[in-house]
Amino acid sequence: MRRRSITALLAAATVAVALTGCVSDTSGSSGSAGSVGASGDTVFPDSVTAPLVAEVPERTVKALPQARLADGLLPPTNKWFSGLVFGEESMAVFPLPLSFQLTDSGFELGLPLVTASSANIAGGFVPAIEADVGADRQVVTGYDTASVTITQYDGDTELGSTVIAQGSPFVTFTAASALSLPTEFDAGDGVLTTTVGDTEYGLVTEGSVAGGDLSLETGQTATWFAVPQDGSLDEFAEAASHPVTGTTLDYAVTADSATTTIGYTTADGEPTLIAAMPHQQAGAAEGVASYESIYGTLQVVSGTELGWSVDALDASGALDVSALDADDTARLVEQVNADAANMPAFASDTYFAGKSLARAANLWSLAEQLGAEESAASLKALIVDELDTWMEADGCEQRTARCFVYDDAAKGVVGLDASYGSDEFNDHHFHYGYFFYAAGLIAADDADLARSWAPVMNLLAADVATTAADESTLFPVQRTFDAYAGHSWASGSSPFADGNNQESSSEAVNAWNGLALWAAASGQQSLATEATWMLSAEAASASAYYTDFDQSDPVYDGFDHSIVSLNWGGKRDWATWFSPEPSAMLGIVLLPLTGVSEYLGGDPERIRENIADAAPDGYDVLFGDTLLMYSALAGPDDAAAALEKAASLNEDRIDNGNSRSWLLAWLMVHAAE
C-alpha cells in the first residue's frame, strides 16, 4: 500500500482530537456526519466562520471590477458566468450547449460553431438570435449550482427576467410587465422556427408573434432553443414549454464512487432536456439527440436531473518507501539528508510559499519513514515555525507578508503577498491547496498543531469549500468548483471573451487532496467528504479533458496534440499562460506529483504518447523532473529507465515545489512495483 485512506486518517484524527481537545466542527451540525451524502451537511455556515473572520484584519487589497449584481448576492468570482457579472462590459458565457451574451438592451444567444486547428479547439460566442427587451440595465438577481437569473430593467421598472443554465439548451425570458420585442421568428401556430446558418432555432411562447414583434403579457414566457441536427423539433418544443427556473446539487461519496446529481427545476415540475458532457455519460439514459461542443459530443437526455458517478479517489500524501531495497534506501537517506541540510528559504507570496511548504512536508515524510531523525526533526521545526507565522490571525496587523486578511466586499480571504492576481481572487484553490497539503501531512498525528492552525486554516478552507448556501453571508458556495463541468475555474472576474478558464488541473486536484488531508488531520468529517467528492470529480475531469481525452471523438479531428493544457468556456488550447515550451503544456497539468497522482496513470501508451509530444528530445527541459515522474506511471520498466535519467538531471530542471529526494523516491517506488 502506498497511501493511507481518508477513513483511516479520519479515525486516527478523531481519536487524537478526543484525547487532547476539540477542533471546531465546520458543519455547524450537532449530528454526526456519515460517509455518504455530505451535501446534506452545511459546511462552514456563518455560525462557524463569523468568529474566525472577526479575528483577522478586514481589508480590500484590490477591488473587484464593478458588478451587475443585486444587493445581497455574494460576488460570484471564479464561476463559469463571472464575466457576465464583472467589468464595464459584459462578456460572453457558455452554458453548454449554447453561448450567451448580454447586449445594451437585452441578450443574444447561439449555438457555437466548433472547429479544430493544430493547437486550438474553438467554439466561441455566436450571436444567432437577439432578444431586445428595451432594457437600460441588467442585473444578476440569482444564481445556484448551474443556473443564472438575470433581471432586465428600464429605469426602476422591472421588465422581466432571463434564466440560463449549464446543460440546458433553453433560454427563457419571463415578462414582469406587458412588452413587445422584435423577433426573427415568423408568425405561426405552436412552435416558431427560423434558420441561421446551418442551425434551426425554435421559439415557444405564451405570447403572440405578429408583424415581426413578440408580444408578452405580465407573467408570460418566451423560450428559445437550438435544434440539434439529429433532434426532433417537436420534442424540443415540448420540453421548452416547461421552462427551467433553477438547479439543485446533491453529492455523495462511498468507498468506490463519488456521485454528483444536478436537479433541474421547471416551472411546472415536468421534465426538461439536459445536455450531458462526455464525463457524465457513463451509465446515463439513452440520448434523444446530440450537440457538438468543444469538449466533445453532448448527449441530450430527458428528465429533471442529471446524475453520474466517477471512481472515488482516496486522499493521499506520503509515498510508502518501506519496500525499497537496501541500496535504494541508503541512496535515498543520503539525498534526504542533503536536501534537508540545504533548504532554500520559504517564499513570502501565497503561491510559492505554499509550494515551499509542500516541498518541505514531502521531505519530512521521507525522513520520518527512513529513520533520518535529525533531518526529520529539523524539517518539522522549520515547517511548523513557518506555518505558525502564516496562521497568526492578526498577522497582517504586524507585517505586510505571510498573513491573511478578509475582504468583506469580495467575501473572501486574501493572502499577503498576493501573486498571479490572487488579490483579485485568481487561483485561490491552487495557492491554498499547498497550505492544506502541508498542514494535513504535518498535523496528521499531532492534534495540538491541528487545533492551533484550525482558525486560519479553516478560513482558507471556507474561502473555497463553503456549502452553506442559505447559511453563509461571508463566503460563496464552493468558490472555484463547478459541479456541472466537474472541474474548477481559475479566474476571479473572468474578463475574457471566451469565458472562464483553468490551466493547472493537477493543482486543482492537489487543492482538494490537500483539503481532504487537512479535514482528516483536524477531524472534520463533513469537510472530508466534500473534499473527497471534489477531488474525485476534478481528477476524473482532468483525465477526460486534459490528459486522457477520447481522441476518437470528432471534435479532435485536426487537433495535433494528445493533451489540452488550457480549457475555457468557449475554447481549448495547447498553450499556457507562462511558456510556449511543449514541456510546459504537459508539466502544468501534472504537477505536483504526490501520492494521489496515480489518477494520471492507467494507459501506458497514452502516457508515452503525451511524453513524446512534450519532450521529444529528452528531459533537459522545463518541468523535466515532472515529466520523468509521470513517465514512471507507464510501468516499472519505464520507472527504472526514468530513474537512470534522473541521476544526471540538472538541478535547475527540478521544480521549486519538488526536490531531488522526492523525485528519486517516486521513481524508486514505481520501479519496485
Sequence and secondary structure as in RCSB ss.txt:
>XXXX:A:sequence
MRRRSITALLAAATVAVALTGCVSDTSGSSGSAGSVGASGDTVFPDSVTAPLVAEVPERTVKALPQARLADGLLP
PTNKWFSGLVFGEESMAVFPLPLSFQLTDSGFELGLPLVTASSANIAGGFVPAIEADVGADRQVVTGYDTASVTI
TQYDGDTELGSTVIAQGSPFVTFTAASALSLPTEFDAGDGVLTTTVGDTEYGLVTEGSVAGGDLSLETGQTATWF
AVPQDGSLDEFAEAASHPVTGTTLDYAVTADSATTTIGYTTADGEPTLIAAMPHQQAGAAEGVASYESIYGTLQV
VSGTELGWSVDALDASGALDVSALDADDTARLVEQVNADAANMPAFASDTYFAGKSLARAANLWSLAEQLGAEES
AASLKALIVDELDTWMEADGCEQRTARCFVYDDAAKGVVGLDASYGSDEFNDHHFHYGYFFYAAGLIAADDADLA
RSWAPVMNLLAADVATTAADESTLFPVQRTFDAYAGHSWASGSSPFADGNNQESSSEAVNAWNGLALWAAASGQQ
SLATEATWMLSAEAASASAYYTDFDQSDPVYDGFDHSIVSLNWGGKRDWATWFSPEPSAMLGIVLLPLTGVSEYL
GGDPERIRENIADAAPDGYDVLFGDTLLMYSALAGPDDAAAALEKAASLNEDRIDNGNSRSWLLAWLMVHAAE
>XXXX:A:secstr
  S  HHHHHHHHHHHHHHH     TT  SS   SS GGGS  S HHHHHHHHTTS B  SS    B B TT   
 TTSTTHHHHBSSS   B  TT EEEE SSEEEEE    EEETTEEE      EEEE   SEEEEEEE SSEEEE
EEEETTEEEEEEEEETT  EEEEEESS EEEE SS   SSSEEEEETTEEEEEEESSEEETTEEEE TT EEEEE
EE TT  HHHHHHHHTS EEEEEEEEEE SSEEEEEEEEEETTS  EEEEE GGG TT    SEEE  TTS EEE
EEESEEEEEEE      S   TT  HHHHHHHHHHHHHHHHT     SSHHHHHHHHHHHHHHHHHHHHHT HHH
HHHHHHHHHHHHHHHT TTGGGT SSSEEEEETTTTEEEEES  TTGGGT SHHHHHHHHHHHHHHHTTT HHHH
HHHHHHHHHHHHHHH   TTT SSS TTSSEETTTTEE   SS   TT  EE  HHHHHHHHHHHHHHHHHTT H
HHHHHHHHHHHHHHHHHIIIIIS  TTSGGGTT   S   EEESSEEES  SS   HHHHHHTTT S  GGGGGG
 S HHHHHHHHHHH TT S STTHHHHHHHHGGG HHHHHHHHHHHTT  GGGS TT  HHHHHHHHHHHHT 
